[in-house]
Amino acid sequence: MLAGARAVFRASYLSHSAIRSMSTGSQGVEQASSNAIFGGKVVKYTHQSSAVGTPMVFSVFIPDCAKEGAEVPAIYWLSGLTCTDDNFTHKAGAQRYAAEQGVALIAPDTSPRGLDLPGEHDAYDFGSGAGFYVNATQAPWDANYRMEAYITEELPALCKELLPISSAASIMGHSMGGHGALTLAMKNPGMFRSASAFSPICNPTQCAWGHKAFSGYLGDDEASWKAHDATELIKQYTGPELHFLVDQGLADNFYPAQLLPENFEKACQDAGVTLTMRYHEGYDHSYYFIATFIGDHVKHHATVLKSVS
């Protein structure tokens, strides 16, 4: 398995050695870069994904406390349309807060890459960089656009083998990634102990972004789309508490038409589900907004992760 790769990670982390590649059986994980930050490390990895059938990239932050062999909780971050793992890693400033809280951050890419399917690169809101964290059922997307399986099956298993992380995990995201964080947490009860989002697409079955993505990836049966809609999922959710936190900027040019947070807020109220929904005057859809409040989100998740054994 990946025990050898994990040992190499620990050795390279402890010694602060140069970038190296790691052979890990069929996974073929390679360490592409490594940078010290706030006493810890930001490391970028590439590997051949079995879930999507293409090479994939993800970045991690491992805090200083993991140097002594301790396993730390992990928070997964799902990015929005057009983004890669670099947007969050470079712009959010989350590593400072993760270092303070002693938690790892894991940021994957947003779609398969390198396929060049017909029309894949024609629009910012469908195809490349816009996987929507679903498993596509429509050709030609169904063979590779399986981001739900990648995020909930392959990536956690890979990270658990490769990194000094415990089984305690939470999830957060932005925009399309906020949609992913909320829906995947509800669709996998017990996998994530808390979920949060910035400017999430809360009700994609009722907005243009969702209609375009879901009709392309999932087909024309709109009833099937509800399984990927946070507002619809919360109406029937019976799993453990997810400690929802959502931040929405009121100067966001996609608010309310594409995001519809009030619909999710009402659905939570009707279902008796606790949600902390915060609206912020003057903030837009950008990483300036995320950077302002990311510390709150990291602390929110860390508190939950450390309160449950």
FENTA-V689714 format. One line per field, one symbol per residue. psi: psi as a letter, one per 30 degrees, with the letter a starting at -180 (. if undefined). A space follows every 10 residues. Layout:
BEGIN
psi->???
END
This chain:
BEGIN
psi->bgeeeeeeee eeeefhllkl lkjhbfehkk jflkkkkhfa kkkklkljkf efglklklkl kklefffggk kllkkkkkla kflafeeeef ffgfeeeeee fhllkkjllf lllgehlkge gflfgkbkgh fghljkfkkg ffeeihfeee efdeeeeeee eelilafkkl kllkcefeee eeeeeefikf ekflklkkhl jfiffgleee eeeeeeefaf jfeffffgje eeeffgkgal kghkkkkkkf gkfgkfefeh feeeeeeeee fgkkkjkkkj kfkaglfeee eegeeeeeee eeeeeffk.
END
